[in-house]
Amino acid sequence: MSSSPILVDRVPELLTRTEPLSPSLLASLAVGPDPTIVELPAGTELHSLVASHVMKHASAARSFGMRVGSGNSRCCDGSDSEDDDDAQSRVATKVLGLGTFEFTFESAKIFAVHHTLGEVVGTNCSASLMRTLVLVSDADISALVRFCDHLIASADACTGNVFNIFRWHVQHQYWHKAETAQARPVESVVLPAELKSKLVDDIADFAAPATKQWYVQHGIPYKRSYLLHGSPGAGKTSIIQALAGRFKRNVCYFSSLSHPEMTDDGLKSAVQRVPAKSILVFEDIDAVFTGGRGKKDGDKSAVTFSGLLNALDGVGGSSGQLFVLTTNHRERLDPALIRNGRVDMHVHFSDATSEQMRMLFAQFYPKAEPALAAAFEEALTAELGERTVSMAQLQAYFIQMRKRPAEAAAAEVKKVMEEVVTRMIREDEGAASDGKTQPGEEAAAEEEAAVAGEEKKEPQKAAAAAQPSKEVHVHVHVGS
């Protein structure tokens, strides 16, 4: 007589824990019977900060992990590398490994236990183990809080001639320190003097202690917002980084508005958790919402237009943030996004003016006579006619001429600009054939065609075109 197998439903046991460390592991540490224990799960900002500190300061640390990094990641002291090629190469970089580490803070002995928990689980990438970092000390919790506050303040600080660049991590909800960049003087950014002075003076006034007190007294969120708009390659990113260096602020780039997991709450959290003394940058803000407040095609995020407005208004707290919105097409933005009080200053970046042409020439040829820079500007404007040229295209010209003397750069504008204009026409034709003309671009194309027609009819206009092709306008809007 055969027997059939008996099927028994097995309910997996729920894996739980009530202690961050096993009793046996805790007993192996040189601490008293009632120590203070702090757990830092992987994927949090504090986990990264503490792990980095422990790796550098733990005595007799011998357990490490390895990952691929850049050569300059080894230069943690901010000093310049003697070999620039090595600084830019991909190298092996050590990170904190598993194990128990000992270090001190304010004379208190602290143990850091970096270990795995649970069983192997599958992720989108591969099999993975949950990691956690546990701090154990006989000191009270206030000492560990001071330790963590010290790490946060150090990470946020801009010291010397460098500033930090942060990017928002959507899944783990924290600002990830992406890199440390060398600050450049505001004076080195080739922009009209009026534009630079307007921005510098406005931020300096906003940062003054008396200004903060005034905002608080009047119940106004203490934040300042700027819209940098105009031609691509005109210097918007350069001036942001120069201002960060001038005012010792971090730069936090928020490029996650279209991320599938981004929500209004996530955006609010990003604004609230922005590192101290930061410039929060929303680049190409027109790429997210259409003029009718609808989402662009392919945008799968849950961020709403009202959620973006609330974030810019400082809803949920404001502590001196500087918001910078950039766009090449201000006309595509909803008026509610850039109204007075929400955006305090509108700064227009045009194509190269006569002043910028001379300044850029002098920057690449600092030993040249000023008259040569003036001659370059006159030859360039004559060659352009009614056209304009971006600062990025001018820089590309000087890069091509880097082995030639200043006299050649001033004299050979025609040959190089012919190639630039040909490229511009080719790009315009390509955009038209792709059917990607955006609202407002059709009128601009018609205007350019009309200008080109006038150039054929009246070539003598070239001399008159020696005047600045575009002026830079700085519009200041002060909210009530």
Protein Blocks (a to p, Z undefined) as FASTA:
>chain_A
ZZddddddddddddddfbfbdfklmmmpccdfbdcdddddehiaklmmmmmmmmmmpghi
abdcdddddfklmmmnopacfblklmmpccddddddeddddddeehiacddddddehjdd
ddfkbccdddddddddfbdfklmmmmmmmmmmmmmpcghjbdcdddddfklopacdfbdc
ddddfklpccdfklmmmmmmmmmmmmpmklmmmmmmnopacddddddedjehilpmmmmm
mmmmmnopacdddfklmgmkbcfklmmmmmmmgcehiadddehkllmpcfkopacehiab
fbdfklmmmmmnopaiaehiacddddfblklpcfklmgghjambdcddddddfklmmmmm
mmmmmmbcfklmmmmmmmmmmmnmmaccdfklmmmmmmmmmmpcfklmmmmmmmmmmmmm
mmmmmmmmmmmmnopacehjlmmmmmmmmmmmmmmmmmmlmmmmmpcfbdcdddddddZZ
